[in-house]
């Protein structure tokens, strides 16, 4: 029987880089001390922990972010530190980030159905970027108060009883109501990234049922009452449309049109694009950041998020059909991939569905990325992962079957994804049995540079959303 290493030598480059930054900090003035102490502290602490106490995956998040921040600070500090010192700090910081990536590859447990991730400098660099982004996500999440935990326990158990009594647990499709047609949305012309697009605003009309827990709280979120979508369409004859669903922390035109590249989708493939904004995101956010309260809010609200997302997008799909769409496909990234998969199981007559780096099981994400403290808090509130799996079952793509042929479904994912565990992607592949699967040697944030992703998207669209 093989055991994972208890002490990782990859922590040594982090410690060395960290002490180099701390040496600069103590030789600098107040501003220089503060700037240099940030990467120095992160690298020494995470490097020491990684060397002596390997096991907690969050160590890798902060080791990677220390290396990335150090590299950025070294570049900006060039005029003040001089070429020699800044160059050494830059190389040490990049080496620390790379070491974090290698350590992450060594510690990750291989998932069934996922190709082996063969370590390389390029793959380790991609992993380091994912790990650094995870540090940002971890720092931005709030912990629930004791009062909140008590309310969560009550609402979750009320929701579970309701779902069982109404038959929604056994038949999740019956949980999703038929939305009314969308007529006469407000449309404004805007511009981003040098391109004109249309911004649609409409009354969502979604309300949780009167008996659903958390209804009044959800209706109190004013930004959720309006639906938003970004549109880019061709003039002339009707064309096929691609519905592109944003990921977590997205929802703004500048970001969304970078992920769903208009040059590729709109110009080269000739599609009209519809990018709906998920609840709690972009102009529909209720916190300081897009996506706040999704993974650190009330648990039953997560059900409302996905229920409203499907409701709103189905209304928008009806609108583009009324506009003369010759075909409708759906794609999404990360959380958007989850929602795209759910939509494909609820909305009839879609022509294709492409789930990109998709979540598949919200309950396991809470347990995978949640801190030990959060898991212990939930367990003290008598809530476990099985309870969450049952709660989210009514909005889970793993509990429903796609309403289109499996050949028209495609999935792509990174074998070393550190944000959406590859096991989640493999679970959706096993459930869907899609016509096309692309496992690329990369991570969550590297999808845009991966040739396999571009190929599977192009092939799916050309086969199932051809030009008239």
N, C-alpha and C positions, 0 to 999 in steps of 0.2 A: 504494500500500500504506500503510495506517495503522499507526502504532505507538502503543503505550500510553505514557502520560507517564512520563518518567524522574524528574521532580521534581514532587511534588504540593504545591500550595499549601494543601491541607487539613491539612498538618502544622503550619502556622503557629498555628492556634488551640490546638493541643496544647502547643506551646512556650510561648505566652503564658500559658495556664492553669498550666502546670508552673512557670514562674518566679514566678507569683503565689503558688503554694503554697510554693515554696522561700523566698520573702520572708517569709511567715508563719512558716515553720520557724525561720529565723534570728532572728526577733524573739520566739520563745517559749522556755519552759523546756524541760527535757530531754524530758518526755513529749510536749509540744506539738511539739517538733522532730521526734521520731520519727514521730508521726502525720502531720504535714504533709509530711515528707520522702518518705513512701511514694508518695502520688499525684504529688507534685512530680517525683520522680525518674523515675517511669514515664512521665509526660507529656512531660518535656523530652527524655528519651532516645528515646522512640518518635516524638515529633513531629519531632525533628531527623533521625532516620533516615528517616522518611516523606518529609520535604521534600527530602532530599539523595540518598537511596538507595532509592527506592520499588521494590518488586519482591518482597521477602520477605514473605509473607502473615502471618507471625507478628508482624511489627511492628504490624499492625492489631489482633491479639489484645490486646497489652499497652497500646496506645493506648486502646482501648475500655475495658479494665479500669481504667486510670488515671482516665478520665473518670467511670466508674461509682463507683469507690471515692472519688474526690474529692467527688462529689455527696453520697454517704452521709456522709462525714466532715464536710462543710459543714453538713449538717442537724443532726448530733449535736453539732457544735461551736458552734452558735448561742448557748448560754448563756455560752460562754467568749470567743468572738470578737466578739460583738455582731451586731446585725441587719445593719448595713451591710457589714462585712467578710465575714460568712458568706454574705450574699446575693450579693455579687460572686463569691466563690469557687464558689458553687452554680451561677450562670449560666455562668461560665467552664468549669466541669467538664462541665456538660450540653452546652455548645457543643462541647467537645473530643470527647465521646462521639459527638455527632451528626456531627462532621467525620470521625471514624473510620468511621462507617457509610457516609457518602458516598464516602470514599476506597475502601472495600471494594467498593462498587457500581461504581466506575470501573475498578477493577483486575481484576474477575472476568471470566474468559473465558466468553462465552456458550456454553451447551451445546446440542448438536443436540437438537431435540425439546422444548425447554423454552421457554415463553413469555418474552418480553423483560421484564426487570425495569426498569420506568420509575422513575427516582429520585424520591423525595419525602421530606419530613421524617419522615412516619410510617414509611415503609419503612426509611429510614436509621436511625431509632431502634431498630427491630426488629433490623436487622443488627448494630448496636452491642451489643445484648444477647447475641446469638449469639457475636460476636467475644470479648466479655468472658468468656463461659462457656468458650470455647475456650482462653483463657489459663489458666483453672483446670485444664482437662484436660491441657494441655501440661505444667504444673508438677507434676502428680500422677503423670506417667508416668516410669518408671525406665529407664535405659539398661542393656543387657545387658553383663555382664563378658566378657572374652576367653574365659574358660573356658566361660561359657554359650553364646557364639557357636559355639565348637567343637562343643559338644553339639548345638546346634540344627542345624548343618550335617549332622551324622551322622544325627540322628533324621529330619530332613526327607527326606533321600535314601533312608533305609531305608523311610520311609512311602510315598514315591513308587514305589519298586520293589514294595512289598507291594500297593499299590492297583492297580498295573498287572497284577501276577501274578494277583491274585484276581478281576480283571475289574471292580473297583469303579470305576475311572476311566472305563471305557466305559459302565458301567451303575450310576450312583450309587445308584439305588433299592435295589440288592441289598446295599449297604453297611449299610442300616438294618434291624436285626433286629426281629422281632415281639416286643413285650414281654409279660410275663404279666399276667393280670388283677389289678387293685388291689382288695383286699378289706380291709374293716375298718380304715380309717385312723383314727388318733387325732384326735378332734375336740374343740377347746376353743372356748368362746364368749369373744370379746374385743370391745373397743370402740375405735373411733378416729373422730375428726372428728364426734363425737356420734352415731355409728351402731354398732349391734351387727353383728358378722360372725363367721363360723366360721373358725378356723385349723386346717387339716388338716396332719398330719404323718404320713409313711409312709416305709418303707424303700424307697429308690430301686431297689436291685437292679441298677443299671447297672454294668458293668465293661467296659473295653476288652478286646478279644480278647487272649489270651495272647501272640500274635505282634506286636501293635501296639506301636510305640515309645512310651515314656512311660507304659506301663501301671502299673508299680509306683509311680511318682511320683504318678499320678492317684489310685490307690487309697489313697495315704497322706494325702490331704486328707480328714480326718474329717468336716467339715461337709457334704461332698458326698454322704455316704452316706444322709442323710435328705432326702426331698423335702418341700417346703412349698407350700401353696397357701392363698389367702384366698377365702372363699366368702360370697356374699350371696344368699339364696334366699327365695322367697315360700312361704307356707304354702298348703295346699289342693291344687288340681288341678295335675298336671304342666305344666310350661312349657318353652319353648325356653331354651337356655343360650348365653351368649356367653363364650368363652374369651379373656381379655384378657392379653396377654403384655407384661411390663414391659420398659422400655428400659434402656440402660447407666446404671449408678449408681443405679438404682431397686431395688425389691424389698422395700420396707417399706410396711406398710399405709397410713400417713399420706400417703406420696408416691403410691402406686399408686391409692388411691381419689380422689386429686385429679386424676390423669391420666384415669382411667376413672370419671367422675363418676357416683356411684350415683343421684343425683337424675334424671339424664338416662337412663342405661342401665337402672337397676333400677326406678325408679318410673314415669317417663313412658313408656318403651318396654316395661315389664313383663317384663324378662328376669331370669333367674337368672344371677349372675355367678360365674365361676371365674377367679381370678388366680393362675396358677402362678408360683413364684419361680424364675428362671433359675439354673443353677449359677454359683457365684462371687458371687452377689448376696444382699442382705438377710441373713437368718439363715444362708445358705449361703456367706457370704464367707469367704475365707481370709486376707485382709489387713485393714488398718485401715479401708479404704473399700469400700463395695459395688462390685463389678466389678473390684477389683484383680486383676492377673495375666491379665486377658483380652487387653489390647492391649500389655502390657509383660511378658508371661510367655513361657513356652515355646511355640513356634509349633505344635507338634503338639497341645498342650493345647487350643488353640482349636478343633481338630477334635473333641476329646473334649467340649468345652463344648456344641457344637451337637448332637452325637450324643446326649449324655445329656439335653439339653433336649427333643429330640423324643421320646426314650424315655419320660421322665417325663410329658410332657404327653399322650402317647398313652394311658398308663395312667390318667391323670386323666379323659380323654375317655371311656374305657371305663367308669369309675366313674359319671360323670354319666349315661351312657346306661342303666346299671343302675338309677340313681335315677329313671328314667322320663322323661328329657329328650325333649320332642317335636320337637326340632331342635337342632343344634349348629353354631354359627358361631365363627369365630376372627378376632381382630384383634390388632394389636400396634403398638407405637410404636418407631421407630428400630431399635435392635438387636432389639427385640421384633417389629417389622415384618418384619425379615429372617427371624426364627424362625417367624413366622406364615406367611410365604410358603413356607418349607421344609416346615412341617407340612402345608400344603395340598397339597404334592407327594408326601407320604408317607402321610398318614392318609386312608383312603377314607371316603366317605359324609359329608363335611362339607357343610353347606347353603350356607355363604357364607364368604368370606375377605376381610378388609379390611386392607390393608397401609398403615399410616400412617407418613409420613416415613421410608420404609424404606431401610436399607442393602440393597445388592444384590450387592456384590463386596467381600469382606473384604480381598483382596490390594491393591486400589487404595486402600482406606482407609489401610492401612499406609504406602503410598507418598505419598498425598496429605497426610496429617497428620503423618507422621514427619519428624523433623528431618533436615537434611543429614547430620549425624553418624550418625544411626541408619541411614540408607540406605547411607552409606559403610561402616559396620560390617557390614551384611548383605552388601554386595557383596564386601567383603574376605573374608567367610566363604563366598564363592561361592554366594550365594543372591540371586536376583533376583525381580522381581515375577512373572515367568512361573512360576517354581518355586512361589511361594506360591499362585498361581492354580490350579495343578495340585493342590497339597496340599489346598486348601480346596474343590476341585471336588466331593468326595463329600458335602459339606454345603452346597452352593451352590444357591439357588433358581433360578439362571440355567442350571444344568445339568440341571434336572428340569422336567417339565410339571405344572401343577396337576391334581389328580385330581377336579376338579369343573368344571362348565361355565364358560366364560369370562364369561358374563353374570352369574354369581354372584360374580365377583371385582371388587373395587374398590380403587383406590389414590388416596391424596391426598398432596400434597407442596407445599413452599414454593418459589417461584421464586427466592428469595434465601437459601435455606438455606445456612448457613456451617458446619454440623456434618456433615450428610450432603450431599455435593455433589449438586445437582439432576440431574447426569448419571447418578447411580446410580438415582435414581427413574425417570428416563426409560428406562433400560435395562430395568428390571423391567416398565414399561408396555409397551415394545416386545416383551418376551418373553411376557408374559401376554395382551396384547390384552384388557384387562378391560372389563367392561360399563360401568363408571363410572370416570371420572378427574376429580379436582378439583385443579387447580393454583391455589393462592391467592397473593395478593400479600403474602407474609410469609416467615417464617423457621422454623427448627426449633422454637424455643421459643415461637413465637407461635401454634402450631396450635390451642391451646385457646380462643383468642378469635376464630377465623376462622369466619364463618357458613358458608362453603362446606364446611368439614370437617363441621360438624354436619348439614348437608343431605345429603351423600353417605352418611354413616353411617346417618342416619335412613331414607333411601330404601332402602338396601340391606337393612337389618334388616326394615323393614316388608314388603318384597317376598319375602325368602327366609327370614325367621324370624317368620312371623306367629303371633299368639296362636291357640291351638286354639279 
